Amino acid sequence: MLQVWRGSDRYRGGDEDAGIDTRHAFSFSGFYDPDNVGFGQLVACNEERLAPGAGFPEHPHRDVEIVTWVVEGELEHIDSTGRTSRVSAGDVQRMGAGRGVRHVERNAGTGPLCFVQMWLVPGFLGTASGAGGGGAGSAGSGQRGSGDRGYPPGGEAGHERGHEPEYEVVHGIADGTPFAVPRTEAVMHVRRLGEGERTAVPDAAWVYVHVVRGTAEIGPAPGERLAAGDAARITDARDLEARGAGGPVELLMWEMHAEPEYGG
């Protein structure tokens, strides 16, 4: 089954006065929809736009894998392990929060910064806390890092067997290169299409397709038409394709074979 979620229907967060504009695809911080807390192992897909110098002050994460795709500009990352990096357009950044990590994210450039940040829950997270958890945590106001923010659904407790925090950046990832996320059954595929070009949609129990730029069609012709900011959520995807239908197209396609598991 294929469902289209329009970018115009995303929950708007961020802080206009601080130069932060955020669009959430799933429940996040102060916004909670019990019917929209995640898809497969994906619990957040946030479109972030930061003015020069704007950013998120130090805030915590634990038991979550965070993958960031920079669309435009330069993202500066500083974390509690001592790592500092700058991530540019076309780069993929992954942070495995593990037992716990704090970090700062900000626009290090002189122009606007745009990135898509996606959170995935590892395979096992201990005891679920139920609806009271309020979905994936982090402040919709743009002020991340107080209370229980920064934790995925399932509660703060997580599991005590968490790994040490991990961090990596793949610079200039090539089109079609699969990016597998540790401790999940999830792989991200980057696809860039010209007008009329086609690409296969992965066969998987859950496939999430986010349109970064351009217009694409997905499914049997003429297919569902998606513009920048739109997403397709596909369950039991088999023998589907995506086509470029307007301008240079950039797609982030998540191939997922599991949902989060919580202990009893």
Short mmCIF file of the C-alpha atoms (twelve columns), coordinates in Angstrom:
data_MODEL
# 
_entry.id   MODEL 
# 
loop_
_atom_site.group_PDB 
_atom_site.id 
_atom_site.type_symbol 
_atom_site.label_atom_id 
_atom_site.label_alt_id 
_atom_site.label_comp_id 
_atom_site.label_asym_id 
_atom_site.label_seq_id 
_atom_site.Cartn_x 
_atom_site.Cartn_y 
_atom_site.Cartn_z 
_atom_site.pdbx_PDB_model_num 
ATOM 1   C CA . MET A 1   0.000  0.000  0.000   1 
ATOM 2   C CA . LEU A 2   1.262  3.467  -0.904  1 
ATOM 3   C CA . GLN A 3   0.241  6.565  1.028   1 
ATOM 4   C CA . VAL A 4   1.274  10.090 0.058   1 
ATOM 5   C CA . TRP A 5   1.982  12.596 2.825   1 
ATOM 6   C CA . ARG A 6   2.191  16.177 1.574   1 
ATOM 7   C CA . GLY A 7   4.853  18.580 2.706   1 
ATOM 8   C CA . SER A 8   2.167  21.198 3.282   1 
ATOM 9   C CA . ASP A 9   0.646  18.948 5.971   1 
ATOM 10  C CA . ARG A 10  3.836  18.668 8.024   1 
ATOM 11  C CA . TYR A 11  3.754  20.042 11.557  1 
ATOM 12  C CA . ARG A 12  5.589  23.363 11.646  1 
ATOM 13  C CA . GLY A 13  8.038  23.846 14.492  1 
ATOM 14  C CA . GLY A 14  11.215 25.806 14.971  1 
ATOM 15  C CA . ASP A 15  11.650 29.352 16.242  1 
ATOM 16  C CA . GLU A 16  11.190 32.156 13.736  1 
ATOM 17  C CA . ASP A 17  12.866 34.717 15.989  1 
ATOM 18  C CA . ALA A 18  15.933 32.448 16.267  1 
ATOM 19  C CA . GLY A 19  16.112 31.897 12.499  1 
ATOM 20  C CA . ILE A 20  14.930 28.269 12.665  1 
ATOM 21  C CA . ASP A 21  12.160 26.814 10.481  1 
ATOM 22  C CA . THR A 22  11.342 23.129 11.063  1 
ATOM 23  C CA . ARG A 23  8.788  20.871 9.351   1 
ATOM 24  C CA . HIS A 24  8.049  17.553 11.101  1 
ATOM 25  C CA . ALA A 25  6.721  14.472 9.300   1 
ATOM 26  C CA . PHE A 26  5.952  12.573 12.540  1 
ATOM 27  C CA . SER A 27  4.912  13.335 16.116  1 
ATOM 28  C CA . PHE A 28  7.639  15.390 17.732  1 
ATOM 29  C CA . SER A 29  7.923  17.090 21.121  1 
ATOM 30  C CA . GLY A 30  4.841  19.297 21.649  1 
ATOM 31  C CA . PHE A 31  3.052  17.833 18.619  1 
ATOM 32  C CA . TYR A 32  1.599  14.369 19.212  1 
ATOM 33  C CA . ASP A 33  -0.611 12.383 16.858  1 
ATOM 34  C CA . PRO A 34  -1.108 8.794  18.090  1 
ATOM 35  C CA . ASP A 35  -1.678 7.696  14.488  1 
ATOM 36  C CA . ASN A 36  1.568  9.250  13.254  1 
ATOM 37  C CA . VAL A 37  4.449  8.333  15.567  1 
ATOM 38  C CA . GLY A 38  6.651  6.527  13.058  1 
ATOM 39  C CA . PHE A 39  6.956  4.247  10.060  1 
ATOM 40  C CA . GLY A 40  9.094  1.128  10.147  1 
ATOM 41  C CA . GLN A 41  12.071 2.090  12.324  1 
ATOM 42  C CA . LEU A 42  11.828 5.742  11.279  1 
ATOM 43  C CA . VAL A 43  10.463 8.007  14.029  1 
ATOM 44  C CA . ALA A 44  11.494 11.441 12.727  1 
ATOM 45  C CA . CYS A 45  12.008 13.097 9.359   1 
ATOM 46  C CA . ASN A 46  12.551 16.805 9.932   1 
ATOM 47  C CA . GLU A 47  13.183 19.435 7.278   1 
ATOM 48  C CA . GLU A 48  15.372 22.079 8.919   1 
ATOM 49  C CA . ARG A 49  16.124 25.563 7.580   1 
ATOM 50  C CA . LEU A 50  18.566 27.684 9.576   1 
ATOM 51  C CA . ALA A 51  19.592 31.280 8.978   1 
ATOM 52  C CA . PRO A 52  23.315 32.135 9.130   1 
ATOM 53  C CA . GLY A 53  24.532 31.745 12.721  1 
ATOM 54  C CA . ALA A 54  21.312 30.040 13.862  1 
ATOM 55  C CA . GLY A 55  21.360 26.647 15.503  1 
ATOM 56  C CA . PHE A 56  20.362 24.279 18.265  1 
ATOM 57  C CA . PRO A 57  22.213 24.686 21.581  1 
ATOM 58  C CA . GLU A 58  23.654 21.667 23.359  1 
ATOM 59  C CA . HIS A 59  21.029 18.963 23.841  1 
ATOM 60  C CA . PRO A 60  21.035 15.214 24.649  1 
ATOM 61  C CA . HIS A 61  20.198 12.062 22.719  1 
ATOM 62  C CA . ARG A 62  20.212 8.413  23.719  1 
ATOM 63  C CA . ASP A 63  19.316 5.091  22.074  1 
ATOM 64  C CA . VAL A 64  18.642 6.584  18.655  1 
ATOM 65  C CA . GLU A 65  20.430 6.575  15.291  1 
ATOM 66  C CA . ILE A 66  20.395 10.028 13.674  1 
ATOM 67  C CA . VAL A 67  21.084 10.418 9.950   1 
ATOM 68  C CA . THR A 68  21.420 13.906 8.468   1 
ATOM 69  C CA . TRP A 69  21.394 14.801 4.764   1 
ATOM 70  C CA . VAL A 70  22.615 18.322 4.000   1 
ATOM 71  C CA . VAL A 71  20.753 19.881 1.069   1 
ATOM 72  C CA . GLU A 72  22.294 23.355 1.048   1 
ATOM 73  C CA . GLY A 73  24.895 25.177 3.119   1 
ATOM 74  C CA . GLU A 74  27.242 23.957 5.831   1 
ATOM 75  C CA . LEU A 75  26.277 22.298 9.128   1 
ATOM 76  C CA . GLU A 76  28.633 22.486 12.100  1 
ATOM 77  C CA . HIS A 77  28.506 19.630 14.622  1 
ATOM 78  C CA . ILE A 78  30.140 19.683 18.082  1 
ATOM 79  C CA . ASP A 79  29.512 16.879 20.579  1 
ATOM 80  C CA . SER A 80  30.398 15.798 24.103  1 
ATOM 81  C CA . THR A 81  32.929 13.222 22.874  1 
ATOM 82  C CA . GLY A 82  35.111 16.044 21.554  1 
ATOM 83  C CA . ARG A 83  34.226 15.651 17.891  1 
ATOM 84  C CA . THR A 84  33.856 18.726 15.707  1 
ATOM 85  C CA . SER A 85  32.963 18.594 12.029  1 
ATOM 86  C CA . ARG A 86  31.441 20.532 9.181   1 
ATOM 87  C CA . VAL A 87  29.000 18.765 6.888   1 
ATOM 88  C CA . SER A 88  28.304 20.178 3.429   1 
ATOM 89  C CA . ALA A 89  25.652 19.694 0.741   1 
ATOM 90  C CA . GLY A 90  25.646 16.126 -0.548  1 
ATOM 91  C CA . ASP A 91  27.210 14.727 2.639   1 
ATOM 92  C CA . VAL A 92  25.621 12.170 4.970   1 
ATOM 93  C CA . GLN A 93  26.229 12.394 8.707   1 
ATOM 94  C CA . ARG A 94  25.353 9.600  11.153  1 
ATOM 95  C CA . MET A 95  25.400 9.805  14.923  1 
ATOM 96  C CA . GLY A 96  24.682 6.690  16.962  1 
ATOM 97  C CA . ALA A 97  23.718 8.135  20.345  1 
ATOM 98  C CA . GLY A 98  24.123 4.859  22.234  1 
ATOM 99  C CA . ARG A 99  24.367 5.292  26.024  1 
ATOM 100 C CA . GLY A 100 24.082 9.033  25.620  1 
ATOM 101 C CA . VAL A 101 25.662 12.021 23.900  1 
ATOM 102 C CA . ARG A 102 25.163 15.780 23.855  1 
ATOM 103 C CA . HIS A 103 25.738 17.900 20.793  1 
ATOM 104 C CA . VAL A 104 25.384 21.315 19.192  1 
ATOM 105 C CA . GLU A 105 24.187 21.902 15.618  1 
ATOM 106 C CA . ARG A 106 24.406 25.258 13.881  1 
ATOM 107 C CA . ASN A 107 24.697 27.019 10.541  1 
ATOM 108 C CA . ALA A 108 28.414 27.645 10.112  1 
ATOM 109 C CA . GLY A 109 28.122 29.351 6.738   1 
ATOM 110 C CA . THR A 110 27.250 32.809 5.488   1 
ATOM 111 C CA . GLY A 111 24.176 31.635 3.567   1 
ATOM 112 C CA . PRO A 112 21.076 29.627 4.464   1 
ATOM 113 C CA . LEU A 113 21.405 26.031 5.682   1 
ATOM 114 C CA . CYS A 114 18.894 23.344 4.733   1 
ATOM 115 C CA . PHE A 115 19.095 19.736 5.873   1 
ATOM 116 C CA . VAL A 116 16.873 16.711 6.389   1 
ATOM 117 C CA . GLN A 117 17.377 14.917 9.691   1 
ATOM 118 C CA . MET A 118 16.003 11.420 10.192  1 
ATOM 119 C CA . TRP A 119 15.866 9.409  13.430  1 
ATOM 120 C CA . LEU A 120 15.689 5.623  13.592  1 
ATOM 121 C CA . VAL A 121 15.031 3.457  16.636  1 
ATOM 122 C CA . PRO A 122 17.457 0.545  17.128  1 
ATOM 123 C CA . GLY A 123 16.148 -3.001 17.173  1 
ATOM 124 C CA . PHE A 124 15.445 -3.278 20.905  1 
ATOM 125 C CA . LEU A 125 14.706 -0.553 23.424  1 
ATOM 126 C CA . GLY A 126 13.684 -2.122 26.713  1 
ATOM 127 C CA . THR A 127 10.253 -1.354 28.155  1 
ATOM 128 C CA . ALA A 128 7.849  0.849  26.240  1 
ATOM 129 C CA . SER A 129 6.354  3.751  28.146  1 
ATOM 130 C CA . GLY A 130 3.167  3.924  26.075  1 
ATOM 131 C CA . ALA A 131 1.438  6.978  24.652  1 
ATOM 132 C CA . GLY A 132 2.645  9.167  27.493  1 
ATOM 133 C CA . GLY A 133 6.058  9.274  25.824  1 
ATOM 134 C CA . GLY A 134 4.666  11.746 23.323  1 
ATOM 135 C CA . GLY A 135 6.525  10.440 20.297  1 
ATOM 136 C CA . ALA A 136 10.058 11.208 19.232  1 
ATOM 137 C CA . GLY A 137 11.589 13.731 21.547  1 
ATOM 138 C CA . SER A 138 13.174 17.100 20.849  1 
ATOM 139 C CA . ALA A 139 11.770 20.533 21.145  1 
ATOM 140 C CA . GLY A 140 9.465  21.629 18.362  1 
ATOM 141 C CA . SER A 141 10.354 25.168 19.412  1 
ATOM 142 C CA . GLY A 142 13.884 24.595 18.227  1 
ATOM 143 C CA . GLN A 143 15.197 24.588 21.814  1 
ATOM 144 C CA . ARG A 144 16.261 20.969 22.075  1 
ATOM 145 C CA . GLY A 145 17.568 19.341 25.184  1 
ATOM 146 C CA . SER A 146 15.474 19.706 28.337  1 
ATOM 147 C CA . GLY A 147 13.353 17.172 30.161  1 
ATOM 148 C CA . ASP A 148 12.964 13.935 28.208  1 
ATOM 149 C CA . ARG A 149 13.607 15.490 24.818  1 
ATOM 150 C CA . GLY A 150 16.102 13.722 22.626  1 
ATOM 151 C CA . TYR A 151 14.778 10.207 23.337  1 
ATOM 152 C CA . PRO A 152 12.817 8.054  20.892  1 
ATOM 153 C CA . PRO A 153 9.413  6.511  21.697  1 
ATOM 154 C CA . GLY A 154 9.807  3.896  24.384  1 
ATOM 155 C CA . GLY A 155 10.891 6.116  27.233  1 
ATOM 156 C CA . GLU A 156 14.113 7.473  28.642  1 
ATOM 157 C CA . ALA A 157 15.182 4.222  30.264  1 
ATOM 158 C CA . GLY A 158 16.064 2.494  27.011  1 
ATOM 159 C CA . HIS A 159 18.417 -0.449 27.473  1 
ATOM 160 C CA . GLU A 160 21.467 -0.504 29.716  1 
ATOM 161 C CA . ARG A 161 23.489 -2.428 27.151  1 
ATOM 162 C CA . GLY A 162 23.814 0.645  24.918  1 
ATOM 163 C CA . HIS A 163 27.012 1.161  22.932  1 
ATOM 164 C CA . GLU A 164 29.435 4.054  23.110  1 
ATOM 165 C CA . PRO A 165 28.403 7.027  20.932  1 
ATOM 166 C CA . GLU A 166 29.452 6.729  17.285  1 
ATOM 167 C CA . TYR A 167 29.897 9.344  14.590  1 
ATOM 168 C CA . GLU A 168 30.716 9.303  10.888  1 
ATOM 169 C CA . VAL A 169 30.446 11.515 7.818   1 
ATOM 170 C CA . VAL A 170 30.377 10.292 4.224   1 
ATOM 171 C CA . HIS A 171 31.418 13.188 2.006   1 
ATOM 172 C CA . GLY A 172 29.796 13.493 -1.414  1 
ATOM 173 C CA . ILE A 173 27.933 10.194 -1.347  1 
ATOM 174 C CA . ALA A 174 27.537 8.800  -4.850  1 
ATOM 175 C CA . ASP A 175 24.154 8.304  -6.452  1 
ATOM 176 C CA . GLY A 176 22.781 4.852  -5.711  1 
ATOM 177 C CA . THR A 177 25.244 4.102  -2.902  1 
ATOM 178 C CA . PRO A 178 23.410 2.243  -0.113  1 
ATOM 179 C CA . PHE A 179 23.950 3.666  3.380   1 
ATOM 180 C CA . ALA A 180 23.240 1.014  6.021   1 
ATOM 181 C CA . VAL A 181 22.512 2.119  9.587   1 
ATOM 182 C CA . PRO A 182 24.016 -0.044 12.361  1 
ATOM 183 C CA . ARG A 183 21.701 -1.771 14.860  1 
ATOM 184 C CA . THR A 184 18.740 -1.336 12.525  1 
ATOM 185 C CA . GLU A 185 17.417 -3.198 9.522   1 
ATOM 186 C CA . ALA A 186 17.380 0.029  7.537   1 
ATOM 187 C CA . VAL A 187 19.286 1.231  4.477   1 
ATOM 188 C CA . MET A 188 19.083 4.692  2.916   1 
ATOM 189 C CA . HIS A 189 19.413 5.035  -0.863  1 
ATOM 190 C CA . VAL A 190 20.128 8.402  -2.500  1 
ATOM 191 C CA . ARG A 191 18.682 8.709  -5.999  1 
ATOM 192 C CA . ARG A 192 19.122 11.610 -8.426  1 
ATOM 193 C CA . LEU A 193 16.958 11.603 -11.560 1 
ATOM 194 C CA . GLY A 194 16.580 13.728 -14.646 1 
ATOM 195 C CA . GLU A 195 13.303 14.254 -16.478 1 
ATOM 196 C CA . GLY A 196 11.923 10.854 -17.524 1 
ATOM 197 C CA . GLU A 197 14.659 8.834  -15.804 1 
ATOM 198 C CA . ARG A 198 13.603 5.845  -13.732 1 
ATOM 199 C CA . THR A 199 14.874 4.009  -10.685 1 
ATOM 200 C CA . ALA A 200 13.679 0.969  -8.788  1 
ATOM 201 C CA . VAL A 201 12.059 1.394  -5.402  1 
ATOM 202 C CA . PRO A 202 13.550 -1.157 -2.970  1 
ATOM 203 C CA . ASP A 203 11.480 -4.240 -2.204  1 
ATOM 204 C CA . ALA A 204 10.888 -4.146 1.542   1 
ATOM 205 C CA . ALA A 205 8.250  -4.383 4.250   1 
ATOM 206 C CA . TRP A 206 8.487  -0.614 4.786   1 
ATOM 207 C CA . VAL A 207 9.786  1.946  2.286   1 
ATOM 208 C CA . TYR A 208 9.822  5.672  2.989   1 
ATOM 209 C CA . VAL A 209 10.559 8.005  0.061   1 
ATOM 210 C CA . HIS A 210 11.276 11.670 0.786   1 
ATOM 211 C CA . VAL A 211 11.457 14.100 -2.144  1 
ATOM 212 C CA . VAL A 212 14.293 16.531 -1.465  1 
ATOM 213 C CA . ARG A 213 13.952 18.482 -4.721  1 
ATOM 214 C CA . GLY A 214 12.103 18.283 -8.028  1 
ATOM 215 C CA . THR A 215 8.941  16.353 -8.874  1 
ATOM 216 C CA . ALA A 216 8.707  12.566 -8.987  1 
ATOM 217 C CA . GLU A 217 6.116  9.930  -9.822  1 
ATOM 218 C CA . ILE A 218 5.973  6.664  -7.892  1 
ATOM 219 C CA . GLY A 219 4.086  3.500  -8.763  1 
ATOM 220 C CA . PRO A 220 2.509  2.180  -11.974 1 
ATOM 221 C CA . ALA A 221 2.089  4.907  -14.631 1 
ATOM 222 C CA . PRO A 222 0.967  7.579  -14.266 1 
ATOM 223 C CA . GLY A 223 1.699  6.964  -10.578 1 
ATOM 224 C CA . GLU A 224 1.425  9.226  -7.560  1 
ATOM 225 C CA . ARG A 225 2.967  12.630 -8.194  1 
ATOM 226 C CA . LEU A 226 5.153  14.025 -5.413  1 
ATOM 227 C CA . ALA A 227 6.790  17.453 -5.150  1 
ATOM 228 C CA . ALA A 228 9.662  18.631 -2.970  1 
ATOM 229 C CA . GLY A 229 8.815  18.058 0.702   1 
ATOM 230 C CA . ASP A 230 6.290  15.311 -0.041  1 
ATOM 231 C CA . ALA A 231 6.824  11.717 1.064   1 
ATOM 232 C CA . ALA A 232 5.504  8.285  0.168   1 
ATOM 233 C CA . ARG A 233 5.030  5.627  2.849   1 
ATOM 234 C CA . ILE A 234 4.862  2.197  1.257   1 
ATOM 235 C CA . THR A 235 4.145  -1.081 3.024   1 
ATOM 236 C CA . ASP A 236 5.111  -4.394 1.398   1 
ATOM 237 C CA . ALA A 237 6.761  -2.626 -1.528  1 
ATOM 238 C CA . ARG A 238 7.266  -4.900 -4.534  1 
ATOM 239 C CA . ASP A 239 8.299  -4.148 -8.131  1 
ATOM 240 C CA . LEU A 240 7.748  -0.386 -7.925  1 
ATOM 241 C CA . GLU A 241 9.666  2.395  -9.617  1 
ATOM 242 C CA . ALA A 242 10.137 6.138  -9.272  1 
ATOM 243 C CA . ARG A 243 10.373 8.481  -12.259 1 
ATOM 244 C CA . GLY A 244 11.681 12.007 -12.701 1 
ATOM 245 C CA . ALA A 245 8.700  14.195 -13.598 1 
ATOM 246 C CA . GLY A 246 10.005 17.730 -13.327 1 
ATOM 247 C CA . GLY A 247 13.405 19.354 -12.894 1 
ATOM 248 C CA . PRO A 248 16.414 17.650 -11.328 1 
ATOM 249 C CA . VAL A 249 15.021 15.184 -8.783  1 
ATOM 250 C CA . GLU A 250 16.684 14.089 -5.558  1 
ATOM 251 C CA . LEU A 251 15.154 11.301 -3.490  1 
ATOM 252 C CA . LEU A 252 16.003 9.772  -0.121  1 
ATOM 253 C CA . MET A 253 14.602 6.234  -0.067  1 
ATOM 254 C CA . TRP A 254 14.573 4.250  3.164   1 
ATOM 255 C CA . GLU A 255 14.448 0.478  2.840   1 
ATOM 256 C CA . MET A 256 13.342 -1.019 6.180   1 
ATOM 257 C CA . HIS A 257 12.737 -4.607 7.192   1 
ATOM 258 C CA . ALA A 258 11.743 -4.194 10.852  1 
ATOM 259 C CA . GLU A 259 9.815  -2.095 13.335  1 
ATOM 260 C CA . PRO A 260 11.063 -1.140 16.816  1 
ATOM 261 C CA . GLU A 261 10.802 -3.868 19.457  1 
ATOM 262 C CA . TYR A 262 10.109 -3.110 23.097  1 
ATOM 263 C CA . GLY A 263 10.513 -5.467 26.032  1 
ATOM 264 C CA . GLY A 264 7.661  -6.486 28.231  1 
# 
